[in-house]
Amino acid sequence: GEWWTLYQEVDEDEREAMVAALPRPKSGNKRRRSRRKPKADHAS
């Protein structure tokens, strides 16, 4: 639906907000693996 289309177009922060606003519970899955900035990957 429209939600999914918008979800795919917004950035990571907005996605988290959208998912948090969903009626269903967050499945505890905080997908941290695909970050958009690869440089920050080995910075930790």
N, C-alpha and C positions, 0 to 999 in steps of 0.2 A: 504493500500500500504506500501511501504518501510518506508515512513515517519512515519506512525503510529507505525510500529514495532520498529523503532528507538526511537520514542517518549516514548514508554512504558519502554524502557531500560535505558534511561538517568536519571540523577537526576533532582531535582526541578529547579535549576538555569538554566540548559541547556534547560529544557522544556519551561521555560518562554521565553528564547531567540528564541527557535524554533517557538513558537506560535507568537511571535512578528514579526518574519520574514515571517510569512504567508501572502499571498496576500490579504486575507479577513481581515476585521477590527476586532480587539479584541472586543468582546461583553461587554467590561467593567467588565467582570466577573473575578476578580482577586482571584480565588479560594485559599483562605488563610486557609480554614478549615482543610484540611488533611495534617498537617505538619508531617515530618518523625520523628521529635524528640519530643516525648510526654512530656519529662521533661520541656521543654520550654513552655508547655501549660499553667501551672498555674504560670508561672514566671512573666507574665505581670501584 
